[in-house]
Amino acid sequence: MPARIVVDGREKSSGIPDLLRKAGAVIDFAQLKVGDYVVSPEIAVERKTVHDLLSSIYDGRLFLQCSDLVKHYQKPLIVVQGNLAELAEIPEGAEDKDIKKLAERMPLTYDALATVVTEFRIPIIHTPSADQTVQFLVTLVNKSLREGKATGPLLRKIKKENPIKIQQLSVLSSVPGVGEKLAVRMLEKFHTPNRALNASVAELATIPGFGPARAVRVRKILDSRNNAKEILQKTLFEQD
């Protein structure tokens, strides 16, 4: 039985589908709401080039995609295609104002990947090229076939999240001590950022992974009065 893979239509321009066909795989295009490649009822793969990965970290999509993957698939995977070392490179002639931001890309990326692995528990596979991505996908399907796990319908009905959720999660995850995964749980419990940010210590403490101590710290951050005059005086003193 040939390897059969459902591919998101937006992946056509990547060249991966053509390479999959050359490798003997049967391709079915669909508008996938979660993942880029579905290889079995249990497994969906989100593929990102190095620069796609960086963009999805900056705009908050990465963690929303991770949340969707673990919600709808038992064994989701993320494939990062390319060399992460590219993110450490600072182009010649870069202006001083840009150098700091460029230098932050690698630590930011590793921090995000660590969150994907430890918080969402999604394995990350690194492939150096499109050819190697194809080899991995075909191997993954063939392994599922041998284990009898690639049978049955590959697609399922998935309700796509409202795009505004990305911005809502960004607001909540920006609170010190919250982070991306707890932001997802806060939104699931309270439904709106406004209700989440006004929740009591007792309510916050009931969120899995939050706990009383974190709830107290977050509530203190949100409720403490900001003395702008004191901050300004301290800043001026430090400059002297």
N, C-alpha and C positions, 0 to 999 in steps of 0.2 A: 504494500500500500504506500503510495507516494506521500511525502510530507505535505500537509495541508495547513495553510496559514491564512488567517483573516488579517488584512492590512488596512490601516486607516488611509483613506484617499489622499490625505495631505502628505503622505510619505512618498507619493509617486515621483516627485521631483528629486528625491534623495538618491535615486538610482538603486536602492536596496531591492525593491520589488523585481526589477529586471534581473538583477544578480540572483535572486532567489529562484526565478524561473529557470535560469541557466543551470542552476544547481539541482534542478529536477523537482522543485516544490510546486504545488498547485496553489495559486494565489486567488483569493476572493477579496475584492475591495469592498469596504463599507465605511460609513461615517461613524467611526468609533467614538463613544463619549468618554471612555476610559482606556488608556493605553494606546500604543501604536501598532502592536502585533499581538494577536491572540493565537496561541499555539495549542491550547487545550482548554477544556472547561474550567480548569483550575489556574491556568497560567496566562498572565498578560504581561507584556514587556513594554516599558516606556523607553524609547531610544532618544538619546540626546548627544549631539556633538558637544565638544568642550564649551564652545561659545553659546550654544543653546542652553546648556546647563547654567552658565553664568547669568544669562538673561532671565532665566526662570527663577533664579535665586533673588535677583534684584527686584523683580516685579511680584514676587510672592507666589507664583504659579507652582513651583516645585512641591511645596508642602501641601497645597490643595490637591495636586495630582497624587501625591503619596496617600493622602487621606482617602481619596476615591479608590485607589488601587487596593488598599487593604480592606476597604469596605465591600468590594465586589468580587475579589479573587483571593483564593486561599494561598496561592504562591506567586505573588507579584515579583517582578524583577525590574531593575533599571540597568540599561546598558549605556555606559558613557563611552562614546566613540571619539578617539583622538588622543592627543598627548596633553595631559594636564599641565605639563611644564610650560606650555605656551602661555599660560596665564601669568607666569612669573616674569615673562619677558617685558621689558620696558623699551619701546621703540626709540631709536635715536632721534634726537630733536624734540622729544616730548617736553612740553612746558612744565615749569615747576608746579603749577597748580594741579596738573594732571598726574604727576609722578606719585603723589601720596595715594591717590585713588587707585592707580594701577598696582601699586605695591600691596594694597589691601586685598586684591582679588584672590590670591592663593589662600591666605588664611580664612577668608570668608567662605571660599569653596569647600575647604576641608571641614570647616565648622558645620556647614550645611550637610555635607555627606555623612558626617558623624551623627547628625540628627536623624538622617534617613535610616541609618543602620541601627542605631541604639533606641530611638524613640518609635519609629514606624516598623522596625525589624524587617526592612526590605533589603535583600542582598543587592550589591552593586557589582556589575561585571564591566571590566575595562577591555575595550577592543581597540587596536591601533588603527584600523581602517574599515572601510565598508565591506571589503571582502571577508575580513575576519568576523564582522558582525553577522554576515550571512552564514558563515560556517557555524557560528554559535547557535543561531536560530534553528538551522536545519538539524544540528545535533540535538537541540532541546526537543524538537518535535519527534525525532526518531526515538529518543529515549522514552518519551511519553507513549509512543506507539508500542514499543516493546513491553512497557509496563501496563498496557491496556488503559491508559489514562487519557488518550486523545480521542476517545469515542464519544458520541453524542454531539449535540449542537454546540458550536463554539461561541455563538452569540447569545446574549441574554438581554432582556429589557432593562435598561439603566436610565434612570431619570437624571438628567444633567443638572448639576448645581447651578444656581443663579450666579452670573458673573460677579455680582456685587459682593458675593461671599469672599472673594479674594481681598477686597478692600477691608471688609469687616475683620477678617483674620489678621490682616496687617496691623489694624488698630489694636487689637487685643494682644497680639504677640509682641508689640513694642513695649508693653508694660514690663518693667524689670521683674524677673522671677517667673514670668509666665511662659514664654517660648511658644513654638509653633504647635506642638501637640496639645498642650493644655489650652491653647487658644481655640483649637477645634472642639475640645470637650466643653469649654465654656459656652461656645456658640450653640452647641447641640443642647445644652441644658437650659440656657436662658433665652435662646432664639434671636436676641438682638444684642449688639455691643452695649447699648445704653443700659439694658437690664443687667447685663453681666458686670458692668463697671459700677453699678449701684447695689450689687448683691452684698449681703451681710457676710461677716466672717464665718458664721455658722453655715450659710448657704455655700460659700466658696469651698469650705472644708469638706463638703460632701462630694466634690468632684474627684474622681479617681486620680491619684497622683498629686493632688493639691495639698491636702493635709492642713491641720490647724495652724502650724507655724508659718507656712507660706501664705496662708489666707490672712493672717495678722499682718505680715510684712506688706503684702499687696494693698490691703485696706489702709495701712498707715501711709503708704506712698500716695494713694489716691486722695486721702483726706487731709494730709498735712498742708498747712497754709504756707504759701511761698512768700518769703520775705525778700523781695527783689532788691530793696535798698541795702540790706545786709550783704547780699551776694555781690552787688556792685562795689561796695566799699572794700570787701575782701579781695576782689579781683584787682582793684586799683592798688591796694596795699601790696599784693603779690608782685605787681609789675614794677613797683619801686625797688 
